[in-house]
């Protein structure tokens, strides 16, 4: 009944990663357009499934795991030392909003 031999396994893994990311870190994407967030998820899903089809599941999972390195670099080194932003809390908010080129007027209705 339950098998991991289909592409649904890859869909589940990518979906779990995005669900956890949105639950835990979604507040950092508050001004990102919804269509862009959905497109990012779909693009990742297509890439991972394509890699799994053409190169195998191990390669697809390796592709996903390699993204931990840029994440650690950006959040652990680049943001705190180069931009003065806490890489895990996004504080101070004014610097984070400047970095993302977002409007600081959150009550404008846009």
N, CA, C and O of each residue as an XYZ file, in Angstrom:
440
protein
N       0.825     -1.193      0.000
C       0.000      0.000      0.000
C       0.865      1.251      0.000
O       0.718      2.090     -0.889
N       1.768      1.403      0.976
C       2.649      2.558      1.034
C       3.956      2.214      0.348
O       4.616      1.237      0.702
N       4.326      3.020     -0.633
C       5.588      2.794     -1.325
C       6.288      4.129     -1.538
O       5.645      5.164     -1.711
N       7.586      4.087     -1.524
C       8.365      5.306     -1.774
C       9.007      5.266     -3.150
O       9.898      6.063     -3.443
N       8.571      4.364     -3.976
C       9.175      4.206     -5.300
C       8.580      5.136     -6.356
O       8.985      5.072     -7.516
N       7.650      5.981     -5.995
C       7.059      6.897     -6.971
C       7.554      8.320     -6.717
O       8.225      8.590     -5.721
N       7.214      9.217     -7.631
C       7.617     10.613     -7.491
C       6.884     11.317     -6.361
O       7.263     12.425     -5.980
N       5.841     10.697     -5.818
C       5.122     11.306     -4.705
C       6.025     11.479     -3.494
O       5.789     12.360     -2.667
N       7.041     10.661     -3.383
C       7.996     10.812     -2.278
C       8.711     12.155     -2.392
O       8.832     12.872     -1.399
N       9.186     12.505     -3.585
C       9.855     13.783     -3.808
C       8.894     14.954     -3.574
O       9.263     15.968     -2.982
N       7.663     14.792     -4.049
C       6.661     15.832     -3.838
C       6.440     16.040     -2.340
O       6.340     17.175     -1.874
N       6.365     14.952     -1.596
C       6.149     15.043     -0.148
C       7.322     15.726      0.546
O       7.112     16.585      1.402
N       8.544     15.361      0.195
C       9.730     15.945      0.832
C       9.802     17.450      0.564
O       9.995     18.236      1.491
N       9.646     17.850     -0.691
C       9.697     19.279     -1.036
C       8.550     20.024     -0.343
O       8.748     21.130      0.160
N       7.371     19.433     -0.315
C       6.220     20.077      0.325
C       6.429     20.239      1.823
O       6.063     21.269      2.390
N       7.011     19.238      2.471
C       7.294     19.330      3.907
C       8.306     20.437      4.177
O       8.140     21.214      5.118
N       9.348     20.514      3.362
C      10.355     21.562      3.537
C       9.715     22.943      3.396
O       9.969     23.830      4.210
N       8.890     23.126      2.370
C       8.245     24.426      2.163
C       7.217     24.727      3.246
O       7.093     25.874      3.675
N       6.476     23.712      3.694
C       5.491     23.937      4.760
C       6.183     24.375      6.045
O       5.767     25.349      6.672
N       7.228     23.667      6.437
C       7.971     24.044      7.641
C       8.613     25.422      7.477
O       8.617     26.229      8.407
N       9.146     25.678      6.303
C       9.748     26.986      6.045
C       8.736     28.109      6.168
O       9.032     29.153      6.751
N       7.545     27.905      5.625
C       6.509     28.946      5.717
C       5.982     29.110      7.137
O       5.674     30.225      7.557
N       5.876     28.016      7.874
C       5.393     28.104      9.251
C       6.418     28.806     10.131
O       6.070     29.700     10.902
N       7.678     28.404     10.018
C       8.713     28.926     10.907
C       9.310     30.254     10.449
O       9.672     31.083     11.284
N       9.419     30.467      9.147
C      10.123     31.641      8.638
C       9.276     32.519      7.725
O       9.796     33.465      7.131
N       7.995     32.229      7.602
C       7.125     32.968      6.688
C       6.994     34.441      6.993
O       6.726     35.236      6.092
N       7.176     34.825      8.249
C       7.045     36.238      8.609
C       8.161     37.094      8.002
O       8.051     38.319      7.973
N       9.222     36.464      7.522
C      10.278     37.210      6.844
C       9.935     37.478      5.381
O      10.643     38.226      4.706
N       8.869     36.883      4.892
C       8.445     37.051      3.504
C       7.124     37.810      3.420
O       6.381     37.660      2.451
N       6.832     38.620      4.429
C       5.521     39.256      4.512
C       5.193     40.170      3.340
O       4.018     40.331      3.012
N       6.179     40.767      2.703
C       5.901     41.671      1.579
C       6.247     41.059      0.230
O       6.186     41.741     -0.793
N       6.608     39.784      0.219
C       6.869     39.099     -1.039
C       5.534     38.721     -1.672
O       4.670     38.165     -0.994
N       5.351     39.014     -2.961
C       4.088     38.671     -3.617
C       3.799     37.163     -3.533
O       4.698     36.335     -3.676
N       2.536     36.835     -3.300
C       2.129     35.429     -3.150
C       2.462     34.612     -4.399
O       2.880     33.459     -4.295
N       2.279     35.203     -5.567
C       2.545     34.479     -6.809
C       4.019     34.087     -6.909
O       4.352     33.024     -7.434
N       4.890     34.946     -6.406
C       6.319     34.633     -6.432
C       6.639     33.469     -5.492
O       7.466     32.615     -5.813
N       5.982     33.438     -4.334
C       6.204     32.354     -3.384
C       5.708     31.021     -3.944
O       6.368     29.994     -3.790
N       4.543     31.044     -4.592
C       3.991     29.832     -5.199
C       4.875     29.385     -6.362
O       5.144     28.193     -6.514
N       5.325     30.330     -7.178
C       6.188     29.999     -8.318
C       7.506     29.382     -7.843
O       8.013     28.452     -8.471
N       8.057     29.883     -6.755
C       9.302     29.340     -6.206
C       9.106     27.883     -5.780
O       9.960     27.035     -6.036
N       7.984     27.605     -5.134
C       7.678     26.233     -4.717
C       7.534     25.319     -5.932
O       8.124     24.239     -5.969
N       6.752     25.747     -6.925
C       6.526     24.921     -8.111
C       7.818     24.688     -8.885
O       8.062     23.579     -9.362
N       8.640     25.712     -9.013
C       9.912     25.567     -9.713
C      10.822     24.563     -8.990
O      11.446     23.715     -9.627
N      10.891     24.666     -7.670
C      11.692     23.722     -6.900
C      11.166     22.308     -7.080
O      11.946     21.371     -7.254
N       9.860     22.150     -7.040
C       9.245     20.833     -7.208
C       9.561     20.251     -8.581
O       9.891     19.070     -8.690
N       9.465     21.054     -9.613
C       9.761     20.590    -10.980
C      11.229     20.201    -11.105
O      11.548     19.172    -11.701
N      12.120     21.009    -10.553
C      13.553     20.704    -10.644
C      13.883     19.412     -9.908
O      14.589     18.557    -10.443
N      13.379     19.261     -8.685
C      13.684     18.060     -7.894
C      13.113     16.817     -8.561
O      13.789     15.792     -8.635
N      11.886     16.892     -9.043
C      11.294     15.727     -9.717
C      12.032     15.396    -11.014
O      12.214     14.223    -11.337
N      12.452     16.407    -11.750
C      13.206     16.175    -12.988
C      14.553     15.523    -12.693
O      14.956     14.585    -13.381
N      15.239     16.011    -11.686
C      16.524     15.403    -11.304
C      16.310     13.958    -10.887
O      17.103     13.084    -11.238
N      15.246     13.702    -10.142
C      14.951     12.342     -9.697
C      14.667     11.416    -10.873
O      15.101     10.264    -10.872
N      13.948     11.905    -11.869
C      13.625     11.090    -13.044
C      14.879     10.779    -13.851
O      15.108      9.631    -14.232
N      15.696     11.805    -14.114
C      16.823     11.626    -15.018
C      18.107     11.147    -14.353
O      18.929     10.496    -14.997
N      18.290     11.460    -13.065
C      19.552     11.119    -12.416
C      19.387     10.260    -11.159
O      20.381      9.812    -10.588
N      18.168     10.030    -10.731
C      17.922      9.183     -9.583
C      17.569      9.974     -8.329
O      17.859     11.165     -8.209
N      16.929      9.262     -7.399
C      16.462      9.879     -6.167
C      17.616     10.376     -5.303
O      17.514     11.445     -4.701
N      18.704      9.627     -5.231
C      19.830     10.059     -4.397
C      20.379     11.398     -4.854
O      20.716     12.247     -4.029
N      20.472     11.591     -6.146
C      20.965     12.859     -6.681
C      19.983     13.991     -6.361
O      20.401     15.100     -6.029
N      18.699     13.715     -6.460
C      17.693     14.738     -6.155
C      17.753     15.138     -4.680
O      17.647     16.321     -4.354
N      17.922     14.167     -3.794
C      18.010     14.472     -2.362
C      19.326     15.179     -2.034
O      19.370     16.040     -1.156
N      20.389     14.816     -2.737
C      21.669     15.511     -2.573
C      21.525     16.968     -3.016
O      22.037     17.873     -2.357
N      20.832     17.191     -4.127
C      20.567     18.546     -4.616
C      19.857     19.377     -3.549
O      20.220     20.529     -3.311
N      18.842     18.788     -2.905
C      18.130     19.508     -1.848
C      19.031     19.778     -0.648
O      18.996     20.868     -0.076
N      19.840     18.789     -0.263
C      20.673     18.972      0.934
C      21.818     19.956      0.730
O      22.299     20.537      1.702
N      22.259     20.155     -0.484
C      23.358     21.085     -0.741
C      22.946     22.520     -0.394
O      23.807     23.356     -0.119
N      21.646     22.814     -0.402
C      21.187     24.173     -0.121
C      21.339     24.578      1.339
O      21.073     25.729      1.685
N      21.757     23.665      2.193
C      22.010     24.031      3.590
C      23.246     24.927      3.690
O      23.323     25.772      4.582
N      24.202     24.753      2.795
C      25.443     25.536      2.846
C      25.224     27.020      2.539
O      25.692     27.861      3.306
N      24.530     27.381      1.447
C      24.257     28.807      1.238
C      23.396     29.396      2.353
O      23.581     30.553      2.732
N      22.463     28.615      2.878
C      21.622     29.086      3.968
C      22.470     29.442      5.183
O      22.298     30.510      5.770
N      23.379     28.560      5.558
C      24.249     28.826      6.709
C      25.174     30.014      6.447
O      25.418     30.815      7.350
N      25.689     30.136      5.232
C      26.575     31.248      4.898
C      25.831     32.583      4.998
O      26.303     33.521      5.640
N      24.670     32.655      4.357
C      23.920     33.916      4.329
C      23.449     34.300      5.727
O      23.634     35.439      6.155
N      22.842     33.355      6.438
C      22.257     33.676      7.742
C      23.279     33.718      8.870
O      23.096     34.444      9.847
N      24.343     32.951      8.744
C      25.330     32.898      9.812
C      26.496     33.847      9.652
O      27.135     34.213     10.639
N      26.790     34.259      8.402
C      27.956     35.119      8.173
C      27.590     36.427      7.476
O      27.833     37.505      8.018
N      27.008     36.341      6.283
C      26.802     37.522      5.448
C      25.900     38.566      6.100
O      26.289     39.729      6.215
N      24.711     38.171      6.526
C      23.779     39.145      7.110
C      24.330     39.790      8.380
O      24.296     41.014      8.497
N      24.843     38.999      9.346
C      25.330     39.642     10.579
C      26.583     40.503     10.378
O      26.660     41.607     10.916
N      27.554     40.017      9.617
C      28.823     40.750      9.526
C      28.816     41.837      8.455
O      29.416     42.893      8.655
N      28.165     41.606      7.347
C      28.203     42.570      6.241
C      27.057     43.585      6.281
O      27.229     44.735      5.877
N      25.887     43.157      6.770
C      24.710     44.024      6.727
C      24.232     44.469      8.102
O      23.385     45.357      8.196
N      24.752     43.876      9.164
C      24.338     44.253     10.515
C      22.935     43.795     10.874
O      22.254     44.428     11.680
N      22.502     42.682     10.267
C      21.162     42.139     10.498
C      21.319     40.773     11.151
O      22.123     39.956     10.701
N      20.553     40.521     12.211
C      20.560     39.194     12.812
C      19.993     38.221     11.788
O      18.864     38.388     11.328
N      20.769     37.208     11.431
C      20.388     36.280     10.369
C      19.234     35.366     10.704
O      18.674     34.738      9.805
N      18.856     35.267     11.972
C      17.777     34.359     12.366
C      16.523     35.102     12.802
O      15.431     34.538     12.740
N      16.648     36.356     13.245
C      15.457     37.101     13.677
C      15.107     38.239     12.727
O      13.990     38.752     12.780
N      16.031     38.647     11.861
C      15.770     39.736     10.925
C      15.736     41.097     11.588
O      15.107     42.023     11.076
N      16.400     41.227     12.713
C      16.406     42.503     13.433
C      17.742     43.188     13.247
O      18.754     42.495     13.144
N      17.803     44.459     13.199
C      16.706     45.425     13.268
C      15.879     45.423     11.981
O      16.410     45.306     10.877
N      14.584     45.553     12.158
C      13.647     45.480     11.033
C      13.937     46.530      9.965
O      13.790     46.255      8.774
N      14.344     47.718     10.373
C      14.585     48.775      9.389
C      15.712     48.376      8.438
O      15.613     48.598      7.231
N      16.781     47.789      8.975
C      17.882     47.338      8.106
C      17.427     46.177      7.217
O      17.798     46.105      6.045
N      16.621     45.271      7.780
C      16.133     44.130      7.001
C      15.250     44.606      5.849
O      15.372     44.114      4.727
N      14.356     45.568      6.127
C      13.490     46.102      5.077
C      14.306     46.832      4.018
O      13.993     46.742      2.831
N      15.351     47.555      4.428
C      16.240     48.201      3.454
C      16.937     47.150      2.593
O      17.036     47.301      1.375
N      17.413     46.101      3.224
C      18.105     45.020      2.512
C      17.185     44.379      1.472
O      17.622     44.083      0.360
N      15.915     44.164      1.824
C      14.955     43.552      0.905
C      14.345     44.564     -0.059
O      13.588     44.198     -0.958
N      14.683     45.857      0.135
C      14.141     46.952     -0.679
C      12.620     47.022     -0.572
O      11.924     47.230     -1.566
N      12.118     46.844      0.651
C      10.700     46.930      0.950
C      10.389     48.280      1.555
O      11.256     48.929      2.141
N       9.147     48.697      1.408
C       8.680     49.923      2.042
C       8.539     49.690      3.541
O       8.033     48.656      3.977
N       8.990     50.659      4.318
C       8.880     50.539      5.770
C       7.494     50.948      6.263
O       7.154     50.737      7.427
N       6.703     51.530      5.375
C       5.356     51.941      5.744
C       4.421     50.743      5.582
O       3.807     50.564      4.530
N       4.318     49.925      6.634
C       3.536     48.685      6.546
C       2.032     48.925      6.605
O       1.249     48.005      6.366
N       1.619     50.153      6.922
C       0.209     50.451      7.012
C      -0.315     51.177      5.782
O      -1.415     51.729      5.820
N       0.440     51.189      4.705
C       0.016     51.920      3.496
C      -1.074     51.201      2.727
O      -1.742     51.820      1.899
N      -1.278     49.908      2.974
C      -2.323     49.168      2.267
C      -1.860     48.544      0.972
O      -2.668     47.945      0.263
N      -0.604     48.662      0.642
C      -0.079     48.070     -0.596
C       0.331     46.652     -0.360
O       0.798     45.983     -1.282
